[in-house]
């Protein structure tokens, strides 16, 4: 089941915890997207160099599959350029699925 979260609070918690909450949030959202039909691999890939790029790509693909909101490549580029915007987009898209 997709949990509704305030995107602004997600960003504030990421800042307050120096990024630790970002990992927690990614695990939770990955699981939610997998329940919606995505196929995102284990979050442990985030801490392994090179595999983390692959994981973020699969995460973006999973978002595209789970929400039908945008192309995976667009979200991936947003993550590379300005990740807070990508966090906002992902959480907002998942919030729509929670309703």
C-alpha positions in Angstrom: 0.0 0.0 0.0 1.3 3.4 -0.9 1.7 5.8 2.0 0.9 9.4 1.5 3.8 11.7 2.6 4.2 15.5 2.5 7.0 16.1 -0.1 8.2 19.2 1.8 8.5 17.2 5.0 10.5 14.5 3.2 13.0 17.1 2.0 13.2 18.7 5.4 13.8 15.3 7.1 16.5 14.6 4.5 18.3 17.8 5.4 17.9 17.5 9.1 19.3 13.9 9.1 22.1 14.8 6.8 20.7 12.4 4.1 20.1 9.4 6.2 16.3 9.8 5.8 16.8 9.7 2.0 17.9 6.1 2.3 14.9 5.2 4.5 12.6 7.0 2.1 14.1 5.3 -1.0 13.6 1.9 0.6 10.0 2.7 1.4 9.2 4.1 -2.0 11.0 1.3 -3.8 8.8 -1.2 -2.0 5.7 0.8 -2.7 6.6 1.0 -6.4 7.3 -2.7 -6.6 3.8 -3.3 -5.2 2.5 -1.2 -8.1 4.2 -3.4 -10.7 7.8 -2.0 -10.8 10.9 -4.3 -10.7 13.4 -2.3 -8.7 16.3 -4.3 -7.2 17.5 -4.3 -3.6 18.4 -0.9 -2.2 21.8 -2.2 -1.1 23.0 -1.3 -4.6 22.9 2.3 -3.5 26.1 2.0 -1.5 28.0 0.1 -4.2 29.8 2.3 -6.7 28.7 1.9 -10.3 25.8 -0.3 -9.2 24.2 2.8 -7.6 23.9 4.3 -11.0 22.2 1.2 -12.3 19.9 1.2 -9.2 18.9 4.8 -9.7 18.1 4.0 -13.4 15.9 1.0 -12.3 14.3 3.3 -9.6 13.4 5.8 -12.3 12.1 3.0 -14.6 10.0 1.7 -11.7 8.5 5.2 -11.1 7.6 5.4 -14.8 5.9 2.0 -14.6 4.2 2.5 -11.3 2.8 6.0 -11.9 2.7 6.5 -15.7 3.7 10.1 -14.9 6.9 10.6 -16.9 9.6 8.9 -18.9 12.4 7.2 -16.9 15.1 9.1 -18.6 13.6 12.4 -17.7 13.4 11.5 -14.0 16.9 10.1 -14.1 18.3 13.3 -15.6 16.5 15.3 -12.9 18.0 13.1 -10.2 21.5 13.8 -11.7 21.0 17.6 -12.0 18.9 18.5 -9.0 17.9 15.6 -6.8 15.5 17.5 -4.4 13.2 18.2 -7.4 13.3 14.4 -8.2 12.4 13.6 -4.6 9.4 16.0 -4.9 8.3 14.5 -8.2 8.5 10.9 -6.9 6.7 11.6 -3.7 4.0 13.7 -5.4 3.4 11.0 -8.0 3.2 8.3 -5.3 0.8 10.5 -3.3 -1.6 10.4 -6.3 -1.6 6.6 -6.2 -2.3 6.7 -2.4 -5.7 8.4 -2.9 
